[in-house]
C-alpha cells in the first residue's frame, strides 16, 4: 500500500471543500475512536472567559524622587530624556497605553519603586 507524503496530504486539504473535510474528520473519528469536538469545546470555553484586559498605565503623581521617575519612564517608553521629563512634568499622563494587564502591573511596580503614584485603567 502506497503512503501519502505530507505534501500530498496538505495539497489535498488545501483543495478539499468544507463538506469533504467534514467527512474526513468524521471518518477519522470513527476509525480511531476519537472526537474532534473536545479541543473545540476547550477553545470555546477559553474564548468565553475572554482575553486578558488591556490597561493604560497612568502616572498620577511624581513623588519625592523625580529623577528616578524620569529614568523609569525612559526605560519603559524608550523616550529620550527631554521627552520623558515632559511626560513626568505633565502629570497625570499616560505612560503606556493598551498593554496587557500583566505587563501593566509590572510597569506600575517599576514606577512605584521609583517613588511615583500610578494608576492602571
Short mmCIF file of the C-alpha atoms (twelve columns), coordinates in Angstrom:
data_MODEL
# 
_entry.id   MODEL 
# 
loop_
_atom_site.group_PDB 
_atom_site.id 
_atom_site.type_symbol 
_atom_site.label_atom_id 
_atom_site.label_alt_id 
_atom_site.label_comp_id 
_atom_site.label_asym_id 
_atom_site.label_seq_id 
_atom_site.Cartn_x 
_atom_site.Cartn_y 
_atom_site.Cartn_z 
_atom_site.pdbx_PDB_model_num 
ATOM 1   C CA . UNK A 1   0.000   0.000  0.000  1 
ATOM 2   C CA . UNK A 2   1.418   3.389  -1.015 1 
ATOM 3   C CA . UNK A 3   1.679   6.058  1.675  1 
ATOM 4   C CA . UNK A 4   0.868   9.691  1.031  1 
ATOM 5   C CA . UNK A 5   3.549   12.250 1.699  1 
ATOM 6   C CA . UNK A 6   2.933   15.209 3.972  1 
ATOM 7   C CA . UNK A 7   2.949   17.489 0.915  1 
ATOM 8   C CA . UNK A 8   0.290   15.364 -0.780 1 
ATOM 9   C CA . UNK A 9   -1.905  15.444 2.315  1 
ATOM 10  C CA . UNK A 10  -1.531  19.210 2.672  1 
ATOM 11  C CA . UNK A 11  -2.272  19.710 -1.036 1 
ATOM 12  C CA . UNK A 12  -5.488  17.701 -0.646 1 
ATOM 13  C CA . UNK A 13  -6.505  19.685 2.441  1 
ATOM 14  C CA . UNK A 14  -5.966  22.972 0.600  1 
ATOM 15  C CA . UNK A 15  -8.207  21.875 -2.273 1 
ATOM 16  C CA . UNK A 16  -10.910 19.985 -0.345 1 
ATOM 17  C CA . UNK A 17  -14.324 21.522 0.196  1 
ATOM 18  C CA . UNK A 18  -15.783 22.036 3.658  1 
ATOM 19  C CA . UNK A 19  -18.064 19.047 3.144  1 
ATOM 20  C CA . UNK A 20  -15.128 16.847 2.144  1 
ATOM 21  C CA . UNK A 21  -13.142 17.979 5.182  1 
ATOM 22  C CA . UNK A 22  -16.149 17.314 7.423  1 
ATOM 23  C CA . UNK A 23  -16.450 13.782 6.010  1 
ATOM 24  C CA . UNK A 24  -12.721 13.245 6.551  1 
ATOM 25  C CA . UNK A 25  -12.978 14.316 10.197 1 
ATOM 26  C CA . UNK A 26  -15.950 12.007 10.739 1 
ATOM 27  C CA . UNK A 27  -14.060 9.100  9.154  1 
ATOM 28  C CA . UNK A 28  -11.020 9.739  11.376 1 
ATOM 29  C CA . UNK A 29  -13.252 9.906  14.457 1 
ATOM 30  C CA . UNK A 30  -14.879 6.575  13.593 1 
ATOM 31  C CA . UNK A 31  -11.686 4.816  12.520 1 
ATOM 32  C CA . UNK A 32  -9.646  5.799  15.587 1 
ATOM 33  C CA . UNK A 33  -12.482 6.147  18.114 1 
ATOM 34  C CA . UNK A 34  -11.633 9.781  18.881 1 
ATOM 35  C CA . UNK A 35  -13.551 13.008 18.782 1 
ATOM 36  C CA . UNK A 36  -12.553 16.353 17.341 1 
ATOM 37  C CA . UNK A 37  -15.179 18.118 19.431 1 
ATOM 38  C CA . UNK A 38  -13.242 18.080 22.720 1 
ATOM 39  C CA . UNK A 39  -10.458 20.507 21.688 1 
ATOM 40  C CA . UNK A 40  -13.031 22.759 20.083 1 
ATOM 41  C CA . UNK A 41  -15.029 22.801 23.328 1 
ATOM 42  C CA . UNK A 42  -11.917 23.702 25.304 1 
ATOM 43  C CA . UNK A 43  -11.093 26.507 22.879 1 
ATOM 44  C CA . UNK A 44  -14.671 27.777 23.066 1 
ATOM 45  C CA . UNK A 45  -14.526 27.781 26.863 1 
ATOM 46  C CA . UNK A 46  -11.314 29.792 26.782 1 
ATOM 47  C CA . UNK A 47  -12.924 32.318 24.432 1 
ATOM 48  C CA . UNK A 48  -15.904 32.682 26.763 1 
ATOM 49  C CA . UNK A 49  -13.569 33.736 29.562 1 
ATOM 50  C CA . UNK A 50  -12.286 36.408 27.209 1 
ATOM 51  C CA . UNK A 51  -8.780  37.623 26.683 1 
ATOM 52  C CA . UNK A 52  -6.964  39.355 29.495 1 
ATOM 53  C CA . UNK A 53  -7.977  43.005 29.528 1 
ATOM 54  C CA . UNK A 54  -5.521  45.580 28.349 1 
ATOM 55  C CA . UNK A 55  -4.746  48.571 30.526 1 
ATOM 56  C CA . UNK A 56  -3.290  52.038 30.307 1 
ATOM 57  C CA . UNK A 57  -0.531  52.976 32.745 1 
ATOM 58  C CA . UNK A 58  -1.134  56.481 34.056 1 
ATOM 59  C CA . UNK A 59  1.370   58.457 36.087 1 
ATOM 60  C CA . UNK A 60  -0.727  60.281 38.717 1 
ATOM 61  C CA . UNK A 61  1.961   61.833 40.925 1 
ATOM 62  C CA . UNK A 62  5.722   62.052 40.658 1 
ATOM 63  C CA . UNK A 63  6.539   61.751 44.347 1 
ATOM 64  C CA . UNK A 64  9.723   62.922 46.047 1 
ATOM 65  C CA . UNK A 65  12.190  61.281 43.633 1 
ATOM 66  C CA . UNK A 66  11.503  62.941 40.290 1 
ATOM 67  C CA . UNK A 67  14.827  61.952 38.716 1 
ATOM 68  C CA . UNK A 68  14.215  58.249 39.463 1 
ATOM 69  C CA . UNK A 69  10.728  58.513 37.978 1 
ATOM 70  C CA . UNK A 70  12.081  60.152 34.820 1 
ATOM 71  C CA . UNK A 71  14.638  57.342 34.484 1 
ATOM 72  C CA . UNK A 72  11.895  54.736 34.938 1 
ATOM 73  C CA . UNK A 73  9.713   56.456 32.306 1 
ATOM 74  C CA . UNK A 74  12.666  56.497 29.894 1 
ATOM 75  C CA . UNK A 75  13.246  52.792 30.483 1 
ATOM 76  C CA . UNK A 76  9.579   51.929 30.000 1 
ATOM 77  C CA . UNK A 77  8.876   54.106 26.964 1 
ATOM 78  C CA . UNK A 78  12.223  54.257 25.217 1 
ATOM 79  C CA . UNK A 79  11.889  58.046 25.034 1 
ATOM 80  C CA . UNK A 80  14.786  60.443 25.278 1 
ATOM 81  C CA . UNK A 81  15.496  62.405 28.424 1 
ATOM 82  C CA . UNK A 82  13.637  65.565 27.367 1 
ATOM 83  C CA . UNK A 83  10.512  63.691 26.247 1 
ATOM 84  C CA . UNK A 84  10.460  61.507 29.368 1 
ATOM 85  C CA . UNK A 85  10.826  64.601 31.547 1 
ATOM 86  C CA . UNK A 86  7.974   66.214 29.603 1 
ATOM 87  C CA . UNK A 87  5.682   63.272 30.417 1 
ATOM 88  C CA . UNK A 88  6.649   63.377 34.079 1 
ATOM 89  C CA . UNK A 89  6.103   67.143 34.252 1 
ATOM 90  C CA . UNK A 90  2.568   66.826 32.808 1 
ATOM 91  C CA . UNK A 91  1.043   64.553 35.436 1 
ATOM 92  C CA . UNK A 92  -1.398  62.965 35.134 1 
ATOM 93  C CA . UNK A 93  -0.017  61.471 31.926 1 
ATOM 94  C CA . UNK A 94  -0.305  58.228 30.011 1 
ATOM 95  C CA . UNK A 95  2.955   56.327 30.146 1 
ATOM 96  C CA . UNK A 96  1.888   53.214 28.188 1 
ATOM 97  C CA . UNK A 97  -1.444  52.649 26.513 1 
ATOM 98  C CA . UNK A 98  -3.255  49.383 25.734 1 
ATOM 99  C CA . UNK A 99  -0.783  46.943 27.273 1 
ATOM 100 C CA . UNK A 100 -1.687  43.516 28.674 1 
ATOM 101 C CA . UNK A 101 -2.766  43.713 32.320 1 
ATOM 102 C CA . UNK A 102 0.200   41.632 33.488 1 
ATOM 103 C CA . UNK A 103 2.678   43.933 31.741 1 
ATOM 104 C CA . UNK A 104 0.838   46.960 33.112 1 
ATOM 105 C CA . UNK A 105 1.215   45.623 36.650 1 
ATOM 106 C CA . UNK A 106 4.969   45.196 36.143 1 
ATOM 107 C CA . UNK A 107 5.303   48.718 34.752 1 
ATOM 108 C CA . UNK A 108 3.330   50.079 37.705 1 
ATOM 109 C CA . UNK A 109 5.646   48.210 40.065 1 
ATOM 110 C CA . UNK A 110 8.680   49.777 38.378 1 
ATOM 111 C CA . UNK A 111 7.259   53.287 38.647 1 
ATOM 112 C CA . UNK A 112 6.102   52.845 42.251 1 
ATOM 113 C CA . UNK A 113 9.580   51.585 43.160 1 
ATOM 114 C CA . UNK A 114 10.907  54.853 41.725 1 
ATOM 115 C CA . UNK A 115 8.567   56.779 44.032 1 
ATOM 116 C CA . UNK A 116 5.638   57.565 41.708 1 
ATOM 117 C CA . UNK A 117 1.912   57.143 42.213 1 
ATOM 118 C CA . UNK A 118 0.465   55.124 39.321 1 
ATOM 119 C CA . UNK A 119 -2.997  54.078 38.199 1 
ATOM 120 C CA . UNK A 120 -3.998  51.319 35.785 1 
ATOM 121 C CA . UNK A 121 -7.141  51.924 33.764 1 
# 
